[in-house]
Amino acid sequence: MNNSKVLRIALAGNPNSGKSTVFNLLTGLRQKTGNFPGVTVDIKEGKIRFPGGTEARLIDLPGTYSLHPNASDEQLVTSILSNPTDPAFPDVIVYVADVTHLEKHLLLLTQIIDLGIPVMVALNMSDTAAQMGIRVNTQLLEQKIGVPFVNISGRTGENLPQLLLDLERFATSKPTLPGPFYPFGETEKQVVEAVIQNFKVNNPYRALLWAHHADWLPFLTAEERATLRTIVHTKSLQSLRTQVDETLDRYDRFTPIVQTAIQQPRAFPETNTDRIDTVLTHRLWGPLIFFSIMLLVFQAIYDWSTWPMDMIETVFSDLNDWIGKALPDNWFRSLLTDGVLAGLAGILVFVPQIAILFSSSVYWKK
């Protein structure tokens, strides 16, 4: 941890994990939006006060799936977490994860663990998980992954006071850091060793990130980029392939943990939508219902629309006859009867069919 008086605590997690909701609940109105130099991504900052009276600076990092980024907001997170001198580099990270889809949220968590940053996990949407019959063995998760877990609900605020208590205890102590989650391959070991020898990097995974992302990490100088490119070339590091292999290896390691720690119900409780889907997607009744609906639509278009179409034709025919009798036989009468009225009749007569077809498509979309 750094030696500054005010603790820097970051909220990290995947997009749609409920992280920003948790941030708003923890900070209330004591927050502001900051823009980092060189990027257009906004970062929210706020203050929180722990039950013991300690104040901390809370930073809401943009949602990201991995430290191997594909977008500017993800690059910002990677840049901050791979640079201990960054003003936003945290002392502690609270990792917010959706407990109902936990497996998808652990890739970034294991990467943060390998960076050696103290991290605790807030399992969000625990109330939804309980309603769905999902049971979570947090003790097993803590044992296997090596970081503390807390069940919370950003929607209702459930267990947020407990999160603050645990976070205060965790942030003000010297937590034991778990060992690296991902074991390096031989080429990665050589690259990491070379980076550590040439730079002031004290974390192996941070050294690997520098090698992978040397082309765009904003805090690197031109000379440092050139050195990193030389290391990558000399050690024959295939960066993209190595990133893919790393991702797959991490999933292979934490997927069995999640499958053991998360107990799914045999069948989720049925909602009205589930009951309707059961019928509409049935292998027998589904096709019959579909063909019945299509038959109904075609019947409406080609049969039920006959009456309004005939009425339109009759109206224009009568109007044509009336104008023919009312006006003298000249070019103007011919323009109205054979041109304007005949053209309108030819178009408007199809309006009932189009209206029925459009209405049915809008209805089924809803």
C-alpha positions as CSV (number, residue, x, y, z in Angstrom):
1,M,0.0,0.0,0.0
2,N,1.0,3.6,-0.5
3,N,1.9,5.9,2.3
4,S,-0.6,8.6,1.6
5,K,-2.9,9.6,4.5
6,V,-6.1,9.1,2.4
7,L,-6.7,5.5,1.3
8,R,-7.4,5.1,-2.4
9,I,-10.0,2.4,-3.0
10,A,-11.1,1.4,-6.5
11,L,-14.3,-0.3,-7.6
12,A,-13.6,-2.6,-10.4
13,G,-15.6,-5.1,-12.3
14,N,-17.2,-6.1,-15.6
15,P,-19.8,-3.9,-17.4
16,N,-23.3,-4.4,-16.0
17,S,-22.0,-5.9,-12.7
18,G,-23.9,-3.2,-10.7
19,K,-20.6,-1.5,-9.8
20,S,-21.7,2.1,-10.4
21,T,-24.9,1.5,-8.4
22,V,-22.7,0.3,-5.4
23,F,-20.5,3.4,-5.9
24,N,-23.6,5.7,-5.7
25,L,-24.8,4.0,-2.6
26,L,-21.5,4.2,-0.8
27,T,-20.7,7.8,-1.7
28,G,-24.1,9.4,-1.9
29,L,-23.7,13.0,-3.1
30,R,-20.0,13.1,-2.1
31,Q,-18.8,12.3,-5.7
32,K,-17.5,14.0,-8.8
33,T,-16.6,13.1,-12.3
34,G,-13.0,13.5,-13.5
35,N,-11.5,13.3,-17.0
36,F,-8.0,11.7,-17.3
37,P,-5.5,13.5,-19.6
38,G,-5.4,12.1,-23.1
39,V,-8.6,10.1,-22.9
40,T,-12.3,10.9,-23.2
41,V,-13.3,8.4,-20.5
42,D,-14.9,9.8,-17.4
43,I,-14.1,8.4,-14.0
44,K,-16.2,9.0,-11.0
45,E,-14.6,9.8,-7.6
46,G,-16.1,10.1,-4.2
47,K,-15.5,10.0,-0.5
48,I,-16.6,7.4,1.9
49,R,-16.4,7.4,5.7
50,F,-15.9,4.1,7.4
51,P,-17.7,3.2,10.7
52,G,-14.4,3.8,12.5
53,G,-14.2,7.4,11.2
54,T,-11.5,6.8,8.6
55,E,-12.1,8.6,5.3
56,A,-11.1,7.1,1.9
57,R,-11.1,8.2,-1.7
58,L,-13.3,5.9,-3.8
59,I,-12.7,5.6,-7.5
60,D,-15.2,4.0,-9.8
61,L,-13.1,2.5,-12.6
62,P,-14.8,1.9,-16.0
63,G,-16.2,-1.6,-16.5
64,T,-13.8,-3.9,-18.3
65,Y,-13.7,-7.6,-19.0
66,S,-9.9,-8.1,-19.1
67,L,-6.6,-6.3,-18.7
68,H,-6.0,-7.2,-22.4
69,P,-8.2,-4.4,-23.6
70,N,-10.2,-3.8,-26.8
71,A,-11.6,-0.3,-26.0
72,S,-10.4,3.0,-24.7
73,D,-12.2,2.6,-21.3
74,E,-10.6,-0.8,-20.9
75,Q,-7.2,0.6,-21.8
76,L,-7.6,3.3,-19.1
77,V,-8.2,0.6,-16.5
78,T,-5.2,-1.4,-17.7
79,S,-3.0,1.7,-17.7
80,I,-3.9,2.7,-14.1
81,L,-3.5,-0.8,-12.7
82,S,-0.2,-1.5,-14.4
83,N,1.3,1.8,-13.2
84,P,1.9,2.1,-9.4
85,T,2.8,5.8,-9.9
86,D,-0.6,6.7,-11.4
87,P,-2.6,9.1,-9.2
88,A,-5.5,6.7,-9.3
89,F,-3.5,3.6,-8.5
90,P,-5.5,2.0,-5.6
91,D,-4.3,0.7,-2.3
92,V,-7.2,-1.7,-2.3
93,I,-9.7,-2.9,-4.9
94,V,-13.3,-3.8,-4.3
95,Y,-14.2,-6.1,-7.1
96,V,-18.0,-6.1,-7.8
97,A,-19.2,-9.3,-9.5
98,D,-22.7,-10.5,-10.5
99,V,-23.2,-13.6,-8.4
100,T,-25.8,-15.0,-10.8
101,H,-23.1,-15.1,-13.6
102,L,-20.0,-15.4,-11.5
103,E,-18.0,-17.5,-13.9
104,K,-18.0,-14.7,-16.5
105,H,-16.7,-12.2,-13.9
106,L,-13.6,-14.0,-12.6
107,L,-11.2,-13.4,-15.5
108,L,-10.5,-9.8,-14.5
109,L,-10.5,-10.7,-10.8
110,T,-7.7,-13.3,-11.3
111,Q,-5.7,-10.8,-13.3
112,I,-6.0,-8.2,-10.5
113,I,-4.9,-10.8,-8.0
114,D,-1.8,-11.5,-10.1
115,L,-0.9,-7.8,-10.0
116,G,-0.5,-8.1,-6.2
117,I,-3.1,-5.5,-5.4
118,P,-5.1,-6.3,-2.3
119,V,-8.7,-7.1,-3.4
120,M,-11.9,-8.2,-1.9
121,V,-15.0,-9.3,-3.8
122,A,-18.5,-7.9,-3.4
123,L,-20.9,-10.5,-4.7
124,N,-23.7,-8.3,-6.1
125,M,-27.3,-9.3,-6.7
126,S,-27.3,-11.8,-3.9
127,D,-31.0,-11.1,-3.3
128,T,-31.8,-12.1,-7.0
129,A,-29.6,-15.2,-6.6
130,A,-31.6,-16.2,-3.5
131,Q,-34.9,-15.7,-5.4
132,M,-33.5,-17.9,-8.2
133,G,-32.5,-20.6,-5.7
134,I,-28.8,-20.1,-6.2
135,R,-26.6,-21.0,-3.2
136,V,-23.1,-19.7,-2.9
137,N,-20.4,-21.2,-0.7
138,T,-18.4,-18.0,-0.1
139,Q,-16.0,-19.9,2.3
140,L,-15.0,-22.3,-0.5
141,L,-14.5,-19.3,-2.9
142,E,-12.3,-17.6,-0.3
143,Q,-10.3,-20.8,0.2
144,K,-9.7,-21.6,-3.4
145,I,-9.2,-18.1,-4.8
146,G,-7.6,-16.6,-1.7
147,V,-9.5,-13.3,-1.3
148,P,-12.4,-12.3,0.9
149,F,-16.0,-12.5,-0.5
150,V,-19.0,-10.5,0.8
151,N,-22.6,-10.9,-0.4
152,I,-24.4,-7.6,-1.2
153,S,-27.3,-6.2,-3.1
154,G,-26.8,-2.9,-4.9
155,R,-30.5,-2.9,-5.8
156,T,-31.7,-2.9,-2.2
157,G,-28.5,-1.8,-0.3
158,E,-28.6,-5.1,1.6
159,N,-25.4,-5.9,3.5
160,L,-23.6,-2.7,2.4
161,P,-22.9,-1.8,6.1
162,Q,-21.2,-5.2,6.5
163,L,-19.2,-4.4,3.3
164,L,-18.0,-1.2,4.8
165,L,-17.0,-2.9,8.0
166,D,-15.1,-5.6,6.2
167,L,-13.5,-3.1,3.8
168,E,-12.3,-0.9,6.7
169,R,-10.7,-3.9,8.4
170,F,-9.2,-5.2,5.2
171,A,-7.9,-1.8,3.9
172,T,-6.3,-0.7,7.2
173,S,-4.6,-4.0,7.8
174,K,-1.8,-5.7,5.9
175,P,-3.8,-8.4,4.1
176,T,-2.0,-11.6,3.1
177,L,-1.8,-11.6,-0.7
178,P,-2.6,-14.9,-2.5
179,G,0.0,-16.5,-4.8
180,P,-0.2,-16.0,-8.6
181,F,-3.2,-17.5,-10.1
182,Y,-1.8,-17.9,-13.6
183,P,1.5,-19.8,-14.1
184,F,3.8,-18.4,-16.8
185,G,5.0,-20.4,-19.8
186,E,8.7,-20.6,-20.5
187,T,8.6,-17.7,-23.0
188,E,6.6,-15.6,-20.6
189,K,9.1,-16.3,-17.8
190,Q,12.0,-15.1,-20.1
191,V,10.1,-11.9,-21.1
192,V,9.2,-11.1,-17.5
193,E,12.8,-11.7,-16.3
194,A,14.1,-9.3,-19.0
195,V,11.5,-6.6,-18.2
196,I,12.3,-6.7,-14.5
197,Q,16.0,-6.5,-15.2
198,N,15.6,-3.4,-17.4
199,F,12.8,-1.6,-15.5
200,K,11.7,-0.8,-12.0
201,V,8.9,-3.4,-12.0
202,N,8.5,-5.5,-8.9
203,N,5.5,-7.6,-10.0
204,P,5.9,-10.3,-12.6
205,Y,2.4,-10.0,-14.1
206,R,2.8,-6.2,-14.4
207,A,6.0,-6.8,-16.3
208,L,4.2,-9.1,-18.7
209,L,1.4,-6.5,-19.2
210,W,4.1,-3.9,-20.1
211,A,5.5,-6.3,-22.7
212,H,2.0,-7.1,-24.1
213,H,0.9,-3.4,-24.3
214,A,4.1,-1.5,-24.9
215,D,2.7,0.1,-28.0
216,W,0.0,2.1,-26.3
217,L,0.6,2.3,-22.5
218,P,0.6,6.1,-22.1
219,F,3.1,6.3,-19.2
220,L,5.9,4.7,-21.2
221,T,8.6,6.9,-22.9
222,A,9.6,6.3,-26.5
223,E,12.9,4.8,-25.2
224,E,11.0,2.4,-22.9
225,R,8.7,1.3,-25.7
226,A,11.7,0.6,-27.9
227,T,13.3,-1.5,-25.1
228,L,10.1,-3.5,-24.6
229,R,9.7,-4.1,-28.3
230,T,13.2,-5.4,-28.4
231,I,12.6,-7.8,-25.5
232,V,9.4,-9.1,-27.1
233,H,11.1,-9.6,-30.5
234,T,14.2,-11.2,-28.9
235,K,12.3,-13.6,-26.8
236,S,9.9,-14.4,-29.7
237,L,6.8,-13.6,-27.7
238,Q,3.7,-14.0,-29.8
239,S,1.7,-11.5,-27.8
240,L,-1.9,-12.0,-29.2
241,R,-1.6,-15.8,-29.1
242,T,-0.2,-15.7,-25.6
243,Q,-3.0,-13.5,-24.4
244,V,-5.6,-16.0,-25.8
245,D,-3.8,-18.9,-24.1
246,E,-3.6,-17.0,-20.8
247,T,-7.4,-16.3,-20.9
248,L,-8.2,-19.9,-21.7
249,D,-5.9,-21.2,-18.9
250,R,-7.5,-18.9,-16.4
251,Y,-11.0,-20.1,-17.3
252,D,-9.8,-23.7,-17.0
253,R,-8.6,-23.0,-13.5
254,F,-11.5,-21.0,-12.0
255,T,-14.5,-22.7,-13.8
256,P,-14.3,-25.9,-11.7
257,I,-14.1,-23.7,-8.6
258,V,-17.3,-21.8,-9.5
259,Q,-19.1,-25.1,-10.4
260,T,-18.2,-26.5,-7.0
261,A,-19.0,-23.3,-5.0
262,I,-22.3,-22.4,-6.8
263,Q,-25.3,-24.7,-6.4
264,Q,-27.9,-24.1,-9.0
265,P,-31.5,-25.2,-8.4
266,R,-32.7,-28.2,-10.5
267,A,-35.2,-26.0,-12.2
268,F,-35.6,-22.2,-11.9
269,P,-38.9,-21.0,-10.6
270,E,-41.3,-20.5,-13.6
271,T,-42.6,-17.0,-14.4
272,N,-45.5,-16.2,-16.8
273,T,-43.0,-15.7,-19.5
274,D,-41.4,-19.1,-18.9
275,R,-44.8,-20.8,-19.1
276,I,-45.6,-19.0,-22.4
277,D,-42.2,-19.9,-23.8
278,T,-42.7,-23.6,-22.8
279,V,-45.7,-23.8,-25.0
280,L,-44.5,-21.6,-27.9
281,T,-41.1,-23.4,-28.2
282,H,-42.6,-26.9,-27.8
283,R,-41.4,-29.2,-30.5
284,L,-45.0,-30.1,-31.4
285,W,-47.2,-27.2,-30.3
286,G,-44.7,-24.5,-31.3
287,P,-44.8,-25.2,-35.1
288,L,-48.6,-25.6,-35.0
289,I,-49.0,-22.3,-33.3
290,F,-46.6,-20.6,-35.7
291,F,-48.4,-21.9,-38.8
292,S,-51.8,-21.0,-37.2
293,I,-50.6,-17.4,-36.7
294,M,-49.2,-17.2,-40.2
295,L,-52.5,-18.6,-41.6
296,L,-54.4,-15.9,-39.6
297,V,-52.1,-13.2,-40.9
298,F,-52.6,-14.3,-44.6
299,Q,-56.3,-14.7,-44.0
300,A,-56.5,-11.2,-42.7
301,I,-54.4,-9.8,-45.6
302,Y,-56.1,-11.6,-48.5
303,D,-59.7,-12.2,-47.3
304,W,-60.6,-9.8,-44.4
305,S,-59.1,-6.8,-46.2
306,T,-61.5,-7.3,-49.2
307,W,-64.3,-5.3,-47.6
308,P,-62.3,-2.1,-47.0
309,M,-60.6,-2.5,-50.4
310,D,-64.0,-2.8,-52.2
311,M,-65.2,0.2,-50.3
312,I,-62.3,2.3,-51.4
313,E,-62.8,1.2,-55.0
314,T,-66.5,2.1,-54.8
315,V,-65.8,5.5,-53.3
316,F,-63.3,6.4,-56.0
317,S,-65.6,5.0,-58.8
318,D,-68.6,7.0,-57.6
319,L,-66.4,10.1,-57.3
320,N,-65.1,9.5,-60.8
321,D,-68.6,9.2,-62.2
322,W,-69.8,12.3,-60.4
323,I,-66.9,14.4,-61.8
324,G,-67.5,12.9,-65.2
325,K,-71.1,14.2,-65.1
326,A,-70.3,17.5,-63.4
327,L,-67.5,18.7,-65.6
328,P,-67.4,19.2,-69.4
329,D,-65.4,16.8,-71.5
330,N,-62.0,18.4,-71.7
331,W,-58.4,17.9,-70.7
332,F,-59.0,19.0,-67.1
333,R,-61.7,16.4,-66.5
334,S,-59.5,13.7,-68.1
335,L,-56.6,14.7,-65.8
336,L,-58.8,14.4,-62.7
337,T,-60.6,11.1,-63.6
338,D,-58.0,9.2,-65.6
339,G,-54.9,10.6,-63.8
340,V,-55.3,11.9,-60.2
341,L,-58.3,9.8,-59.1
342,A,-57.2,6.6,-60.9
343,G,-53.7,6.9,-59.4
344,L,-54.9,7.5,-55.9
345,A,-57.4,4.6,-56.1
346,G,-54.6,2.3,-57.4
347,I,-52.5,3.2,-54.3
348,L,-55.0,3.6,-51.6
349,V,-56.7,0.3,-52.4
350,F,-53.7,-1.5,-50.9
351,V,-53.7,0.5,-47.7
352,P,-55.9,-2.1,-45.8
353,Q,-53.5,-4.9,-46.6
354,I,-50.4,-2.9,-45.7
355,A,-52.0,-1.7,-42.4
356,I,-53.0,-5.3,-41.4
357,L,-49.5,-6.6,-42.3
358,F,-47.8,-3.7,-40.4
359,S,-50.0,-4.0,-37.4
360,S,-49.4,-7.7,-37.1
361,S,-45.6,-7.3,-37.3
362,V,-45.6,-4.6,-34.6
363,Y,-47.8,-6.7,-32.3
364,W,-45.6,-9.8,-32.5
365,K,-42.5,-7.7,-32.0
366,K,-43.9,-6.5,-28.7
